[in-house]
Amino acid sequence: MTDSYWAGVARGRRVSRRAVIRGGGVAGAGLLGAALIGCGSGDDEPAATSTTAPSASGTTAAQPTASANEPKRGGTFQTYTTVDPTSLDPYANLSFTVKGFASYVYSRLFRIDAQPGLDRAEAPITPDLAESAESADGMDWTVKLKPGAKFHNIAPVNGREITTADVVYSFERLMADGSPGKNLVPKAMTIEAIDDLTVKFRVPQPSPTMMDFFSDANLLWVLPTESESDYDLIQTPIGSGPWMMDQYDAAAKIAFKANPEYFVEGVPYLDGIDLNIIPEYANYRAQFEAGNLHVFVPQSSDILSLNKGIEKIQWEPTINHGLQFVFFSGADQDPNAPWRDERFRQAVSYAIDREALFDLQYNLKELTDAGFAMSPDWNNIIARAYGPKAWLDPKSAAQGPSAKFFEYNPEEAKKLLAAVGNTDEPFAYQYVANAYGTTFLTYAEATFNWLSEVGLKPVTDAQDYSSKYITNTFVGNFHGLAYGLQTPFPEPGSWVNRMFGDDPANNSRVNDPAINELNEKSKVELDPAARTEMFYEIQRISDSAMYYVPTPGNGGSTWTAYQPQVRGIRSTRGYGVPTEQFMYYWLDQ
């Protein structure tokens, strides 16, 4: 991508799509498996809003789940990621790589019931390790485990039956001091084992999100109690999920084999999954075109050429639950920074040409003209994928006066900055240099240029994901501005709690009393319509002050390509892909 291109984009000029060959769309699988894309990566994860797309001949491509045959057993599914996991401990840190790995090996009490052809936002919650969850008052929840569900048959656990002692132990790990997920747990929740297969959770007020908690792939992964002291779970991950780690060659591949004693009858169909670690977009595209990968998330500018080049290629669309956004160091880090003034943050939002960014990533007109169903909507501080139950359309009348801050208005940005004063000093502008894929980098670099165009002086700090970004910048330990990605929580209230609550990973250390009050009320509001209005008002308040600056990144329609022989395709939300999707995949070959 040339400097002249970015200068053109930064000035809001329309540039020929022919100039956007290597940065123009969704890129690289930044997660543990291409179908996990967007769960903390810079790209999008597939979702089943449709199962067909135009083929090169103008007819529709093969429907991914259509087959006259019963599922065939055997074969190894070839997928990819861009980076190694930062840890194999599911409670280690906030990295998408940690949670992505956990979903292969471990189980939760409940999971998302992804189904072919069903929009993932509508996929219901279904039992995983649990058999049932019941509550008469919304506060006391009795969860019964499935009898006979076993851990992997690996020493020293040796395939023993899972009991509530394991659930209690895992909950205590989740709630331990320093646990990255602790602040996402409903406040003051307690746990008690009633017997070996019955456990009781209690919250002090009725909660509308308990089932979301039980199924959230960010949170309660059930580990055996033996992992406390009898073995090293980093060296030997032992869970009860559909896959068992068979081999790990750092920077090359993680191989998983099917769990032969998995408690869900009949699955997985595959013998195993190879998670190939391929950092470069050009390499994993080449591997897909050569037939060595079964799944690939292309840049939007590559979709039409792939559609013509591979016979009977299958396409699965998504609107991602992640969010790319600009955030600011908190008052504890930079108490006298000019971005303490909301006019500075509003100017940053005015400086960004969202239409240009949206076209850059999603190639909206060209793909729409070719027959691909595309969403034209932008993210707010809650992602577009949540739909009207939580997402407020920033271009709608309901957004109110703060809608103006989503406009591209560099002249107004300059006026606001002049009014703030003290804005001519350089500041660090941080983003991930690896892990999030090519498109994320183009968004981050385009935003850098737009900030420069309105007279600011950002200084690039492209950071290593594992050693600096996820451990420091993402959790608010930085100076300056950052361009980042927020994780796709399955329950939108978790976003509010993470970005505005007392979570240690509150990126900008935002502490707004009005948002705090609405946040606490939303946690116990049982009326869906009233809860939706609370989410709307939180977005209006945040957008008025631009505590965070949402961009369209990860908000539009992305298409994932599958090889013709892949069957059973479906899409989930969150980090549960290896369980909620992959265990149903099979190869018709």
N, C-alpha and C positions, 0 to 999 in steps of 0.2 A: 504494500500500500504506500503510495507516494505522499510526500509532504504536501504537494500541491493539491492532492485529493482532499486531505484532511483540512487544509486551509479553506477549500471550497465548502466542505460540509460545515465547518465552524462558522462560516459567514451565512449559512442557511441556504446556499445555492443548491439547486437540484443538479445532481451529477448523473450521468448515464450509468445504467446498471452494468454496462460492459466494463466500467471502471472498477466494479466491486466484485472481483473474481475470488480473492483470497480472504476477504474479511466480511463478506456480505451476508452471512446468515448464521444459523445455529451451527456451532462447531463443537468439537471434541467432547467425548464422554468423560466428564470430570468426576464420575462416581465409580463405585464398585459394580461395574456392569453398565453397558450402554443403555439398558432399559431403566437404569436408575437415574438417568440424567436429569439434572435440575434439583435434586435433593441436596442442595448445597453446592452444586456446581454452577458454572456459568451458562449452562445450556438447558435444554428442555427435556422433560421426561414424557414418554408416550402415554396418551390417554385415549380411551375408546369413545370418541364422539362420533366416529364414523369408521367404516372398515373398508371403504373403497376409494380409489382415486383414479383419475383419467390415466389410461395407458398411452403409450406412444402412438398407437393406432387410432386413438380417440374413443376406444371402448374402455370399460372399467377394468382395473387391475384385479387380480384374484383376491377374493375375500379371504382374509387370513385364517378365519376359523372354519371355513366351509370345507368339508370333506365327507365323502360318502362312507369312509372307512372308520372303524373304531381306532382309537389312539394306538399307535405302535410303540412298543417299548424298545429302549436301547438308544445308543448314540450319545455323543457329547456335544452339548451346546457351546458354541464359541462366541464369547462376548469380550468386552474390553473395558479398561479404565485408563486414566492418564497417569495416576500416581499410586504408590504403595500406601496402604493404610498407615495412619499415624500411630495406631495401636490396634491390637486384637482384643483388648479389654473393652467390653461394651459400655463400661462406666468411666472410661479414661478421660475423655475430653469431648468438646463440642463438634469435632470434625465429622463431616459427612462420610468420610472414609471409614470411621469407626462404626457408625450406625449402619452403613451399607454392608460391612462385613458381618455384623451381628445378625442381620436378617437371613443370611445363609445358614448359620449354625444354631442360633438360639430361637426360642419360642416366646410368645407373650400369652397373656390370658385370653385375649381376643385379637382378631385381625380383621382386615378389610376383605370383604367378599367380592373381589374383582371378578367380573363376568364379561364374556365376549359381547361386544357391541353396546355395553353399558357405560355411559359417561362416568368416569371415575369419581366425580363429585357426588354422584348419586349411589355409589356402591355401598351396600349396607355393612354393618359390623356383624361379624359371625364368630362363634367360639373358636378358640385355638386350643390352648391347654385346658381352658375352662370348659365345663359342661353347661353351666348356667350362671347367671348373676341376677339376683332378686333384691328388691328393696320396696318396703311398704311406705317409707316416708322420704325417700331421696337422701337420707343421711346414713342409715345403716345398710350396708350392701353385703349380702351373703353370696360368696362365690364358691361353687363346687367344682372341683377338678375332675377331669375325665379319669376314671379308674383304668389302670393299665398303661397309661402314657409313660414312656421310658426315656431316659437319657441315652445318648449314644453308647454303644457297647465298647467302651475304651477304658482301660485301667487308669485310675483306680475306681472309677464310678461303675464301670462294668454293666451298663444297661439296666441299672436299678430303676424302680418305679419312682416317679416324681411325687413328692408330697408337699404339704403346705409349709413344712420347714424350709424347703427350697424357695418358696414364694416369699416367706418372711425374711429370709436371709437376703434375697435379691432386693426386696423393698428397702431393707436397712442399708444396702449398698447405695441405692438410689438416693436415700435421705441423709447419707453421711456428710459431714462437714467437707466442703470443697467439691461435692458432687456437681457436675455441670448441669444435671437435670433437676436438681432439687427444687429450684424455684418455679418449675413448671408443674409441680404436683399440687393438687388442690390444697389450700391452706389448712393446716392443723389436721391433716389426714392421719389416722392411726390404723394399725393392722393387728389382728389377733387370730391365731390358729385355733379353730374350734376342735378339729380332729385332723387326721392325716389327709383328708380330702376336702375339708371345709375351712374356709378362711373368711374372716369378717373385716371389711374396711369400714371406717367411720369418718364422716366429715361433719363439722358442727352445724352446717346449714345445708338445705337441699341444693344439690349441684346439677346443672343441666349438662355437665360434660363428663360424668363419671365413665360412661361407656367409651368416650373418646380417650380418656386416660388409660383405660384397660387395653385399648387397641393401638395406642400411639407408639410407633416404632422409634421414637426418640427416647423412650422412658424405660418401662419395666420389662427388661429381658430376664428370663428366669434361668439362673445359674445353679448348678449343684452346690450344696453346702461344702463339699470337699474342696472346692476351689479356694476356700479360705486359707487352707494350709497343706492339703495333701498333694497338690500338684500345681504346676505353673500354667495358668490358663493362657498365657501368651505363647508358650511353646506347644501346648496341647489344648486347643479350644474344645471343650466338651459341652454340648448343649442337647437339645431335643428336636432341633429343626430338621427340615427335609434334606439338608446337605451336611456332609462331614468334610472338614479340610483334609485333603489327602497329600498335598504337596504345596510348599511355598518357596518359590525361587524369587528373591527380592529383585525388583526392577524387571522381572520377566513374566511370571505367571503365578497365579494361585489356582490350584486344581481342587475341585470339590467332587466327591462321589456321593451318589444317592444313599440316604439312610435306609437300610433294608428293613428296619423295624419302626419306621415312622408311624405315628399314631393316627394319621389321616389315611384311611384305607384307599389303596389303589394308586397312590401317587408317592413320589414323582414318577413320571414316565421315562425320563431320561436316565441314562447311567451316570451322567455327571455333567459338570460345567467347568469349562476352562475360562478363567478370568485373566485375559492377556493384558499386560501392562504396557501400553503403547502411548508414549507422550505426544507424538506429533500427529496432527490431523491428516496430513498427506499420507502418512503410513497406514493409519487405520482405514482411510478411504481405499487405498490400494489393496489392503487385505480383504476388504469387503468385495471389491470388484473382482478379485481373484477367487472368491468363493471360500476364503479361509475364515471369515467371520459370518455369523448368521444374522447379525443385527448391526445397524449403523445409523447414527444421527448426522445427516449431512448439513452443510451450510445451505441456506435457502437458495443461494445462487447455483448450487449443484444439483438441485432436486430434478429439474427437467432433463438434464443430461443423463442422470442415473435412470430416470424413468424410461428413456429411450434406449439406454444401453444394456439393461438387464431384463431379459424376457420374464414376464409374470412376476416382476418385483411386487412386493406387498407393502402398502403404506398404512401407518397408524398415526392419527393426529393427536395432538395434545394442546391444551392451554395450561401452562405451567403454574405450579403453586409457589414458585420462588419469586424473589423480588430483587432486582438490582437497584441500588440507591446510593446517594451521597450521604455521608455522615460526618459529624464534626467532633473534634476532641471536646471533652466535657470541661466544666468549670474547675474540676479538681486538677486537671492537667494544664489548662491554659486559661486561668481566670480573667486575664485582661485581653484575650484575643478579640479581634473585631467581630468574629462570628457569635459572640455573646449577644450581639445586637441582632434582632430578628430581621432587620432590613438587609443585613449581609446575606443571611440564608435565603431570603426571598430573592435577592439579586442572583444568587447561584441558580435558583430554579428558573428565573426569567432567562438566564444565559443559555439554557439547554434547549436545543431544537428537537423536541420529542418526535415530531413528524419525520424528520430526517433519520433519527435513530431507529424509529420503528421500521421505516422502509429499508434501512441498512440491514437490520436483522431478519426481517420477515418477507422481504420481496413481495409485498402485499398485492400490488396490481398484477404483476406478471403471473403469479401463481393463481390468483383469482381468475384471470383471463384463461388460464389453462385448465380450469375446472376444479382446482383444489379449494376446499371450504376453508376460508380464512376469517379470523376474528379481527376487527379493526380497533378493538378497545385498548385503552391504556391502563396500566396499573395505577392504583392509589397507594397509600402506605400499607393497605391490605391488598393483596394481589387479586387481579382480575379473576383468576380461576375459582375463587370462592363464590362468585356469582352474587346476585342481589341480596342474599341472606347476610352478607358481611361487607362486600365490596361496594364502595360508593364511586360511581362513574364521575371522574374529575371533569368531564366535559358536559355534565348534565346540569340542569337548573338546580337540582337538589344539592349540588356542591356549594352553592351560595357564593358570596363574594370572593372566597379563596380560589375559585376557579381561574381567576385571572393569573395567578402565579404559575399555572401550568402552560401559559402561553409563551411562545418564543418572542422575547422583547428585549433585545440587548441594549437598546437605548434607555429603557426604564431601569435595567440592571445597572447601567453606568450612573444614572441619577441617584439611585439608592446608595450605591457605594460611595459616591461623592458626599452624600449626606452623612454617612457613617463616619467617614474620614479614617485615617490610619490604616488604609488598605493597600498601601504600596510596598509593604514588606513581603519578602518571599516566605512561603510556607510549604511544608511537606505535603505532597499529594500521593497517597498510598493506595496500592492495589496489589492483587495477587499476580505474580509473574508466571506462575505455573498452576496446574491443577484445574482451572476453571474453563479452559478452552479458548480457542481463537476469537470467538465472537465476544466473549467477555473483555478480552484485551482491546478489541476495536472500540467497544463502548467506552471503556475507561480512558483510552487515548483520545477519542473524540471529545469527551467531556473535558479533559485537560485542555484541549485547544479552545473550546468554547469559553472556559474560564479565563484563558489568556486573552481572548478577543475582547472581553469587557474590561481589561486592564488589570486583572489580578496576576499574581506572580507565583503560580504553583511550581514546585520543584519535584520532579518525578522520583518516587521511591517505590520501585517495583520489587515486591517482597516475596520471599520463599513462603509457601503456604504453611508448611509444618513447623518450621523453626521460629517464624516471626508473626505471620499474619493471624493464624487461628489462635495462637497462644497469647498475643499481645493486642494487636490492632483491633481485631474483631470484638474483644471484650473491653474495649475502651481505654487500653493502656497505650496511648499514642499522642502525638502532638500534630496539629494541623487538620487536614481534611483526608477523607478516605472514600474510595469507591468500592462498594462491597456487594455481597449477596446474602440475603436472609433465607434461612432454611424453610422448606415447605411443610410447616406444621399441618396436620390433618384437621385441627380445630382452630378457627381463626382467633379465638380468645387467647391462644398461646402466643400469637404474634404480639398482641397488645401487652401481655405480661412480660415478654422478652424485651421489647423495645421501649416500654414506658414504665414498667414496674420496678420492683427492687431486685430483679435478677442481676447477678454480678456481670452478666453478658449484655446488659443494657448498653448498646453500642456507643451512644452519645451521652450517657448518664442523664437522660431527660427526666425531670421531676416536675411535672405540671400538676397542680392540685386538682384541676377540673378533670383532667384525663385520669388521674389516680382514682378519683371518686367514681367515675363512670366504669373504670376497669373493675373495681371491687363490686359494684352493683351488677355488672354483667356476669360475674362468676356465680351469682345465685339467682339470676333472673330466669324463671322457667317459661315465660311467655316468649316464643320465638320472635314475634313481631317487635316486641319491646326491646329485646336484646339486639335485634338488627338495628334499631334506631340508635341504640347506644354506640354501636360500632360506627355508624354513620357520623354521629356527633364527635366521636374521638378523632375521626379522620378530618373533619372540618377544623377542629381545634388545632391539630397537628399541622395541617396544611396552611392555616393562617399564619402560624409562626415558622413553618418549614423547619421543624425540629429535625426531620429527615427529608431529603429531596428524592421522591420516587422518580424513576425513569421507566420507560416502556420495556426495558430489558427483562426477558422471561415472561412477558405478559401476553404475547400474541400466539398465533397458531404455528406449531412446529410439526414436522412430519418425520417419523422414524421409519427407516427402510428395513424390511425383513427379506431374507432369501425365500425363494418359492416353496421350499420344503418345510418351512416352519409352520406348525399348526398350534392351535390352542391359544392364540394371541389374545391378550386382554390387558387392561391397564388399571393400575391402582394409584393411590395418592400416598405420598410420604415415602418412607424408606423401606417398605416391606416387599419390594419387588421380587427378591429371590424366593420368598415364600408365597406371596400372593399372585405372582405371575409365573415365574420359572417352573414351579413344581407342576404346572398344568401344560407346559409346552411339550410338544413331541415333534419328531422329525419324520416326515412322510417321504422316505427314500428307500 
